[in-house]
Amino acid sequence: MNSTSVIPRSQYPNVLSMMVKTVLDIADFFRLFAFHLYLYVEYVCRRIFFSKPKSLDGEVILVTGSGRGIGRYISLELATTGATVVCWSKSPGPNEEVAKEIRKRGGKAFAYSVDVSNRLAVATAAELVRRDVGDPTIVINNAGLMNISSFVSQSDKEIESMFSVNVLSNFWVIKEFLPSMLAKNHGHLVSVCSASGILPTRNIAAYSSTKHAVHGLHDALRDEIRILKSNVKITVAYPFYCSTEMLSDGIPHTRFPMLFPIDPPEIVAKNIVYGVRKELEYIYTPRLVGWLAMFSWYINYTNFA
């Protein structure tokens, strides 16, 4: 026997330790795989086949960016649910109109003029909401900015504004209201992200980056809440292009417009509210966005592997 193939006795503990570690790593991999398989099966059974949409009666629902676009129609969609709708918008006039329309439809509404990109403004408005209405039990972060242009032509101010409104506002709002949800073991965080948060495209590099950040924030936060064994839910919506003022400069890019129609904000809002009532973790509008994102992830993963 070749002496070079014999392992010295002095190295036996190290080799044994490596073997044990390898076995434990393999076992941990299969345990993790089985756990995720269970989660997917449980999700399909409970959320799609057997669950009924939950009632929103008595909930206090805060909607940011409620004065225009998708936020406006989300707020109006909530008017007849029995919930109290708290409208936050930087535009006081349109925001008051939304609140009046909610009351006209028989709902309860409070309107506040808030710049959600400003941390102190969010803290001040949050204190007013707690005083006037109580702790929100559902928070829908919808406020957003989009500038459509090539990356090199975007100004520093435009990029900073998008990150302040699209990303940092989520942090400021969530930090204000999540603690009370965790304390009560009841609540729901919702974010209107974008299909560009999982499917980046040309002419909206900065905007797509902000939505990737929102996607990452909520996925990480969801895992933190799961570890706490809390009943607080998280829902993230990924609408495709929507016919709001954001598209006044045109459409960034789409190769298959027949497969990805530009929906009106009323349809997107209705899908989001229904998804919240079903407690879906992800909402894709249209649904093909979700399948395409999964396919894109698979291609990138296999190329990397």
C-alpha positions, 0 to 999 in steps of 0.5 A: 500500500502506498504510504501517501494514501494512509491518513496519519492517526494524528489527523483522525479527529479532524477527518472525523469532524469533517465527515460529521459536518458533511453529514449534518450539512446534508441532513440540514439541506433536506430538512430545509427542503422539506420545510419549504415544500411543506410551506408551499403545500400549506400555502396552496391549500389554505390560501387558495383552496380553502380560505375565505376572504377575511372581513375588514370590518373594524380594521383601521387601514392606513393608505399612503399616496391616497390622493391619486392613482392606485392609492386613491382607488384602494382607499375607495375600494375600502369604503364599503368594507366597514374599515376606518380608512386613514388617508395619507397624501402630500396633496391635501386637496385630492386627499380630502376629496377621497375622504369625502367620497369614502364618507359619501359611500357610508365609510369612515375616513380621516385625511392627513397631509403627509410627506412620507419621505420626511421621517419627522413628518411621518412621526408627527402624523403617526402621533395624530392618527394614534390620537384621533383614530387609534393604532392602524391594524393594516398599513398599505404603503403605496406612495411612489415616484417614477421618472422614465428616462435613461440612467445617464440622463437622470439627475441626482435630485430625481434619483434621491427623490425616488429613493426617499419616497419609494424606499425610505418612506416604507421604513419610516411608516413601518417603524411607526406602526409595526411595534403596536401590531407585534404587541397586539399579535394582530396586523397586516403590512402591505406594500404596492411594489412593482413588477419592475421590482422583480423584472427590471427593464430599461429606462427606469433603472433607478425606479427599478432599483427602489422597487428591488429594495422594497421587495428585499425589505419585505422578504427579510421582514417576513422572515423576522416576523416568522421567527417571532411566531407573530400573526402579523401578515405581509403582502407585497403587490407587483402590478405591471404598468398602470394607467396613472399619472406616472406613465404620462412620460410614456411606457419605459419598455414592453416587448409583449403588450398583448400579454402584459396589458396596461390596467386601469388603477381601479382593476389593480386596486381591486386585485390588491384589496382582494389579495389583502383579504385573502392574506396572500403574500404576493399579488401579481397583476397580471398573474403572468408577471409571477410566472415570468419572474419565477422563470427569470429566477430559474434561468439566472440560477442555472446560469450561476450554478 
